[in-house]
Amino acid sequence: MAIKLHYHPLSTFSRRVRVALAEKQIPHELVVVDMPARRHREEPYLSLNPYGRVPTLEEDGFVLYESTAILNYSKQRGQARRWRRPTRAAGRWSTCI
């Protein structure tokens, strides 16, 4: 799996990124950052995210932090997939989103 998401389960910023990745069905590996033990303020995490916050996304050497940037990236990455709306019995919904 190429994407790693460093997160903490109680972080609302991490949660919104996890939801977006799940909705777009982008495969990823979750890496829990032990924030109560202050691991987010130590190396090697600070080399990924100099602010020492979660979430941080890592993909083949490319690193993104800040949830808004990660959401924008996942939006662009998810656009490669075409989703269809559910087909109704009357056949009215058959266009791509």
Order of alpha helices (4+ residues) and beta strands (2+ residues): beta-alpha-beta-alpha-beta-beta-alpha
